[in-house]
Amino acid sequence: MDPDYTADLPHLQQAAKDHLWMHFTRHSSYENADVPIIVKGEGAYIYDAHGKKYLDGLAGLFVNQVGHGRTELAEAAAKQASQLAFHPLWSYAHPAAIELAEKLANLAPGNLNRVFFTSGGGEAVETAWKLAKNYYKLVGKPLKHKVISRAIAYHGTTQGALSITGLPGLKQQFEPLVPSTFRVPNTNTYRADSITGGLLDGSDAEAFGRWAADQIAVAIENEGPDTVAAVFLEPVQNAGGCFPPPPGYWQRVREICDEYDVLLVSDEVICAYGRLGTWFGGQKFGYEPDIVTSAKGLTSGYAPLGAMIASDRLMEPFLADGQMFAHGYTFGGHPVSTAVALKNLEIFEEEKLLENVSSNEAAFRSTLEKLKDLPIVGDVRGSGYFYGIELVKDRDTKESFTEDECERILYGYVSKALYEEGLYCRADDRGDPVIQLSPPLIVGQREFDEIEQILRVVLDKAYSLL
């Protein structure tokens, strides 16, 4: 029997307001309102403390691939905890970490055979940058330390990962950050005209992709090729609302990185582990990076875990006598987390979740594209089970919301109304205003229709409020 939180709700509400510092949260918004308290998950749905049911249209936070309430994952955690609850990977190993490292090396493309475990995605990004700088020092190129990433891209909240992030509004209050990071244009084809200064309008997606990739070469030249260590890019950029790569983009980026001896880091904290219908994003778009950063879907959120996966050549200098990568985390590769990840990946294979995404992604897209008959919907974009819907004030001119309209419409109405209608997803204006969708990989047409129907009701009303 599920626990009944009804009697304890007043205490939980007050304790949440008095003691719980929630992440990325405007606490003032709960001064005269209740904090949403989620108490249960089952399949593709979550339930609040009142028993109300919501479709989890964001997989928690791009995390829960296999769905909620998987007892086999809880059992895998309990079994491992009862045998070996904890031991660090500092000069020692344990079976679950060894087996998971081997599994990931076998699933990853090419020579990505070296797995460094972290507690989460930001730590994986931090690890990748530190590895890039350390590697180039060891191979006799000590000036190579700078990083290039894309505008509006989000890469994490730690000091290094936040420095790589291309969202000024998330960074300014924490500055000064780590220096030597530089931004290049993203691949928002819908906004190609403004991104290129009128040079391209996006109608030729391949030309826009070539232009966007070439800006990486321009940035490397501007900074000096002997000073640039890495380029950090997501397969499909999250912040801004799911920017997929134009045709040929990744192939040109790979050429540029090879030409200038710059490491290509594929930040797949969201895009790995089935989100796009493949194990890794590079496999979806036909490129092989030097490093993959990952987390989230690796355990479907049943335990915290991240992984940086590096090519064999990046490990080579550290195999010399007396060398080590002087970096690590207490809970990186935790026995319980790695055991859960192994079972999670087993579920992927047994239930053919990658195949489910690949066979249904066209239906997901076409269902969401029905919303284009609403005047507030400007663009629907994404890949796999990862989509963004950009909202506009004028579809013909692509005029976006003002700052006041974002506050009043996106946050004041849309975000709350979607939740009230039974859909948990994200309304975001880090860039242009968007609705982001990333459901568990177990869903199909029934859930697609439910998402579309709720969005239709809310967005139709939202337009009338402009």
C-alpha positions in Angstrom: 0.0 0.0 0.0 1.3 3.4 -0.9 1.9 5.8 2.0 -0.8 8.4 2.7 0.8 11.9 3.0 -2.5 13.7 3.4 -2.3 14.1 7.2 1.3 15.2 7.1 0.9 17.7 4.2 0.7 20.9 6.3 3.9 19.9 8.1 5.6 19.0 4.8 4.6 22.3 3.2 5.9 24.4 6.0 9.1 22.4 6.4 9.7 22.7 2.6 9.3 26.5 2.9 11.4 26.8 6.1 14.3 24.4 5.3 14.5 23.1 1.8 16.6 25.2 -0.6 15.3 24.0 -4.0 17.5 24.2 -7.1 16.9 27.0 -9.7 13.8 28.0 -7.8 12.2 31.4 -7.1 11.2 30.8 -3.5 9.2 34.0 -3.4 6.7 32.3 -5.7 5.7 30.0 -2.9 5.1 32.7 -0.3 1.3 32.4 -0.9 1.2 29.1 -2.8 2.0 25.4 -2.0 5.2 23.8 -3.1 4.4 20.9 -5.5 5.3 17.7 -3.7 5.8 14.6 -5.8 5.5 11.3 -3.9 5.2 8.5 -6.4 6.2 7.5 -10.0 4.7 4.7 -12.1 5.6 4.1 -15.7 5.5 7.4 -17.6 3.5 9.1 -14.8 4.2 10.8 -11.5 1.8 11.6 -8.6 1.7 14.4 -6.1 0.9 14.3 -2.4 -2.8 14.8 -3.2 -2.9 11.8 -5.5 -3.1 13.8 -8.7 -1.5 12.1 -11.8 0.8 13.8 -14.3 2.4 12.6 -17.5 6.1 13.0 -17.0 6.9 14.8 -20.2 10.5 15.6 -19.2 11.6 12.3 -17.8 12.2 14.1 -14.5 15.0 16.2 -16.0 15.9 14.3 -19.2 16.8 11.4 -16.9 14.2 8.6 -16.4 14.6 6.5 -19.6 13.0 3.3 -18.4 10.1 4.8 -16.5 9.2 5.1 -12.8 8.6 2.3 -10.3 11.0 -0.3 -11.8 11.4 -2.6 -8.8 14.2 -4.5 -10.5 16.4 -1.4 -10.3 15.6 -0.9 -6.6 16.4 -4.6 -6.1 19.7 -4.2 -7.9 20.6 -1.3 -5.6 19.6 -3.2 -2.5 21.5 -6.3 -3.5 24.7 -4.3 -4.1 24.3 -2.2 -0.9 24.0 -5.4 1.2 27.2 -6.8 -0.3 29.4 -3.7 -0.8 27.8 -0.4 0.0 30.8 1.8 -0.8 34.4 1.8 -1.8 36.2 4.5 -3.8 37.9 4.0 -7.1 41.1 5.7 -5.7 43.7 3.0 -6.6 41.1 0.2 -6.0 38.3 -1.2 -8.1 35.1 -3.1 -7.5 33.2 -5.5 -9.9 30.3 -3.2 -10.7 32.5 -0.4 -11.8 34.7 -2.7 -13.8 31.8 -4.4 -15.6 30.1 -1.0 -16.3 33.3 0.5 -17.7 33.6 -2.5 -20.0 30.0 -2.3 -21.1 30.2 1.4 -21.9 33.5 0.9 -23.8 31.7 -1.8 -25.9 28.7 0.5 -26.6 30.7 3.6 -27.4 32.0 4.3 -30.9 35.5 3.8 -32.1 38.3 3.9 -29.6 36.4 5.5 -26.8 37.5 2.8 -24.4 38.5 4.6 -21.2 35.7 5.3 -18.7 36.1 7.8 -15.8 33.1 7.8 -13.4 31.7 10.9 -11.7 28.7 11.6 -9.6 26.9 13.5 -12.4 27.0 15.5 -15.6 28.6 18.7 -14.4 31.4 16.7 -12.9 31.8 14.8 -16.2 32.2 18.1 -18.1 34.6 19.4 -15.4 36.6 16.2 -15.8 36.8 16.5 -19.6 38.2 20.0 -19.5 40.8 19.0 -16.8 41.8 16.0 -18.9 42.2 18.1 -22.0 44.5 20.5 -20.3 46.5 17.8 -18.5 46.8 15.7 -21.7 48.3 18.6 -23.8 50.8 19.4 -21.1 52.0 15.8 -21.1 52.4 15.6 -24.8 54.4 18.8 -25.0 51.8 21.4 -25.9 51.3 23.2 -22.6 49.7 26.3 -24.0 46.6 24.4 -25.2 44.0 25.1 -22.5 41.2 27.2 -24.0 37.7 25.9 -24.7 35.2 26.8 -27.4 31.5 26.2 -26.9 28.2 27.5 -28.4 26.0 30.4 -27.6 23.1 29.7 -25.3 24.5 26.2 -24.6 24.3 24.9 -21.0 27.1 22.6 -19.7 26.7 22.6 -15.9 26.9 24.6 -12.7 30.4 23.9 -11.4 32.9 26.7 -11.9 34.5 25.2 -14.9 31.3 23.8 -16.5 29.6 27.1 -15.9 32.4 28.9 -17.6 31.9 26.8 -20.7 28.2 27.5 -20.5 27.0 30.1 -23.0 24.2 31.7 -21.0 25.2 35.0 -19.5 22.2 35.2 -17.3 23.3 32.1 -15.4 26.9 33.2 -15.0 27.0 36.9 -14.1 26.2 36.5 -10.4 29.0 34.0 -10.0 31.8 35.8 -11.9 34.7 35.9 -12.1 34.7 32.3 -13.4 37.4 30.2 -15.0 38.9 32.3 -17.9 39.7 31.1 -21.5 36.3 30.0 -22.8 34.9 31.4 -26.0 31.6 31.2 -27.8 30.6 30.4 -31.4 27.1 30.4 -33.0 24.6 27.6 -32.3 22.6 25.7 -34.9 19.2 27.2 -34.5 18.1 27.0 -38.1 14.8 28.7 -37.4 16.8 31.8 -36.3 19.6 31.5 -39.0 18.9 35.0 -40.4 19.6 36.8 -37.1 22.5 34.4 -36.2 24.3 35.0 -39.5 23.5 38.7 -39.6 21.3 38.2 -42.7 23.8 36.2 -44.6 21.7 33.0 -44.6 18.0 32.6 -43.9 18.1 28.9 -43.0 16.3 27.7 -46.1 19.5 25.9 -47.1 20.1 24.0 -43.9 23.4 22.4 -45.1 24.8 25.9 -46.0 23.9 27.2 -42.6 25.5 24.1 -41.0 28.7 24.7 -42.9 28.7 28.3 -41.9 28.1 27.5 -38.2 30.8 24.9 -38.2 33.3 27.1 -39.9 32.9 29.7 -37.1 34.7 27.2 -34.9 37.7 27.4 -37.2 37.5 31.2 -37.1 37.5 31.1 -33.3 40.4 28.8 -33.1 42.4 31.0 -35.5 41.5 34.1 -33.5 42.7 32.6 -30.3 45.7 30.8 -31.8 45.6 27.1 -32.6 48.4 26.4 -30.1 46.2 27.6 -27.2 42.9 25.9 -27.9 42.5 22.5 -26.2 38.9 21.5 -26.8 35.5 22.2 -28.4 32.5 21.3 -26.2 29.2 20.7 -28.2 26.0 18.8 -27.5 24.7 16.5 -30.3 21.4 18.3 -30.0 21.7 21.5 -28.1 19.4 21.7 -25.1 19.2 25.3 -24.0 17.3 27.4 -26.4 15.0 24.6 -27.2 16.5 21.5 -28.9 18.7 22.7 -31.8 19.5 19.7 -34.0 22.6 19.8 -36.2 22.1 20.7 -39.9 23.3 18.1 -42.5 27.1 17.9 -42.6 27.6 20.0 -39.5 29.3 17.4 -37.4 31.5 16.1 -40.2 32.8 19.6 -40.8 33.4 20.1 -37.0 35.3 16.8 -36.9 37.5 18.0 -39.8 38.2 21.3 -38.1 39.2 19.6 -34.8 41.5 17.2 -36.6 43.1 20.0 -38.6 43.9 22.1 -35.5 44.6 19.2 -33.1 41.7 20.2 -30.9 39.8 17.7 -28.9 36.1 17.2 -29.8 34.1 16.8 -26.6 30.5 15.5 -27.2 28.5 16.6 -24.2 25.9 13.9 -24.1 24.6 14.4 -20.5 21.2 14.5 -22.0 21.6 12.9 -25.5 23.3 9.6 -24.5 21.6 6.4 -23.5 18.7 6.3 -25.9 17.4 9.8 -25.8 18.0 10.1 -29.6 17.4 6.4 -30.4 21.0 5.5 -30.2 23.4 4.7 -27.3 25.4 7.9 -28.1 24.6 11.0 -30.0 27.6 10.6 -32.3 26.1 7.4 -33.6 22.9 9.2 -34.5 24.8 11.9 -36.5 27.8 9.9 -37.8 30.7 11.4 -35.9 33.3 10.1 -33.4 34.3 12.5 -30.7 37.5 12.3 -28.6 35.5 12.5 -25.3 31.9 11.8 -24.4 30.5 13.3 -21.2 27.4 11.6 -19.9 25.1 11.0 -16.9 21.3 11.3 -16.4 19.9 8.3 -18.4 22.8 6.1 -17.5 20.9 5.0 -14.4 17.5 6.4 -15.3 17.8 8.5 -12.2 17.6 5.5 -9.8 21.0 6.5 -8.5 23.4 9.4 -9.2 26.1 8.6 -11.7 28.1 10.3 -14.5 30.8 9.1 -16.9 33.5 10.7 -19.0 34.4 8.3 -21.8 37.8 9.1 -23.5 39.7 7.7 -26.4 42.6 5.4 -25.9 45.1 8.0 -27.1 44.1 10.4 -24.3 45.0 7.7 -21.7 48.4 6.9 -23.2 50.4 9.6 -21.5 49.0 8.6 -18.2 50.3 5.0 -18.5 53.9 6.1 -18.3 55.8 5.4 -15.1 55.0 7.9 -12.3 52.1 9.6 -14.1 48.5 9.9 -12.9 45.5 12.0 -13.6 45.3 13.8 -10.2 41.5 14.1 -10.2 38.6 12.2 -8.8 35.4 12.2 -6.7 34.5 10.4 -3.5 31.3 9.0 -5.0 32.3 8.7 -8.6 31.6 5.1 -9.7 29.8 4.3 -6.5 29.1 0.5 -6.2 25.3 1.0 -5.8 25.1 3.5 -8.7 27.1 1.3 -11.1 25.1 -1.8 -10.2 21.9 0.1 -10.9 23.4 1.4 -14.3 24.2 -2.2 -15.3 20.7 -3.3 -14.6 19.3 -0.2 -16.3 21.2 -0.9 -19.5 20.0 -4.5 -19.3 16.4 -3.3 -19.4 17.3 -1.2 -22.4 18.3 -4.3 -24.3 15.6 -6.6 -23.1 12.8 -4.2 -23.8 14.4 -2.8 -27.0 14.0 0.8 -25.9 16.4 2.2 -28.5 14.3 0.5 -31.2 11.2 2.0 -29.6 12.5 5.5 -29.9 13.8 5.0 -33.5 10.5 3.5 -34.6 8.3 6.1 -32.9 10.3 9.4 -33.3 8.6 10.2 -36.6 5.2 9.8 -35.0 6.3 11.9 -32.0 7.4 14.7 -34.4 4.2 14.5 -36.5 2.0 14.6 -33.4 3.7 17.7 -32.1 3.7 19.3 -35.5 -0.1 19.3 -35.4 0.3 22.2 -33.0 1.6 24.3 -35.9 -2.0 25.3 -36.6 -1.8 27.4 -33.4 -0.6 31.0 -34.1 1.6 30.9 -31.0 3.7 28.0 -32.3 6.6 29.1 -34.4 8.8 26.0 -34.7 8.9 22.4 -33.6 12.3 20.9 -33.6 14.4 18.1 -32.1 15.4 14.4 -32.5 14.4 11.1 -31.0 12.4 11.7 -27.9 13.9 15.2 -27.4 11.8 18.1 -28.7 11.4 21.8 -28.3 8.4 24.0 -29.3 9.3 27.6 -29.9 6.6 30.1 -29.0 6.2 33.4 -30.9 4.0 36.5 -30.8 3.8 36.7 -34.6 4.4 33.5 -36.7 4.8 35.4 -40.0 7.6 37.7 -38.7 8.9 35.2 -36.1 8.6 38.0 -33.5 9.4 36.7 -30.1 8.0 37.6 -26.7 9.3 40.6 -24.8 10.8 40.1 -21.4 7.6 41.2 -19.8 5.6 38.8 -22.0 7.9 35.9 -21.1 7.4 36.6 -17.4 3.6 37.0 -17.8 2.8 34.4 -20.4 5.5 31.7 -20.2 6.0 31.7 -16.4 2.9 33.4 -15.2 0.5 31.2 -17.2 1.9 28.4 -19.4 4.2 26.7 -16.9 1.6 26.6 -14.2 -1.3 25.7 -16.6 0.6 22.7 -18.1 1.1 21.3 -14.7 -2.5 21.9 -13.7 -3.6 20.1 -16.8 -1.6 17.1 -15.9 1.7 17.5 -17.9 5.1 17.9 -16.3 7.5 19.5 -18.8 9.6 22.6 -19.0 8.8 26.2 -20.1 12.1 27.9 -20.7 13.3 31.3 -22.0 17.1 30.7 -22.0 17.2 32.1 -25.5 13.7 32.3 -27.1 10.6 31.1 -25.2 10.1 27.3 -25.7 8.3 24.3 -24.3 10.7 21.3 -23.9 9.6 17.7 -24.0 11.7 14.6 -23.2 9.4 11.8 -22.1 10.6 8.3 -20.8 11.7 6.0 -23.6 8.9 3.6 -22.9 6.1 5.8 -24.2 4.2 5.7 -27.6 1.4 7.2 -29.5 -1.1 7.2 -26.6 1.3 9.5 -24.6 2.1 11.6 -27.6 -1.6 12.3 -28.1 -2.0 13.2 -24.4 0.9 15.6 -24.6 -0.4 17.2 -27.8 -3.9 17.6 -26.4 -2.8 19.3 -23.2 -0.4 21.6 -25.0 -3.2 22.6 -27.4 -5.5 23.6 -24.7 -2.9 25.6 -22.8 -1.2 27.2 -25.8 -4.4 28.3 -27.4 -5.3 30.1 -24.1 -1.8 31.5 -23.9 -2.1 33.2 -27.3 -5.3 35.0 -26.2 -3.4 36.5 -23.2 -0.7 38.2 -25.4 
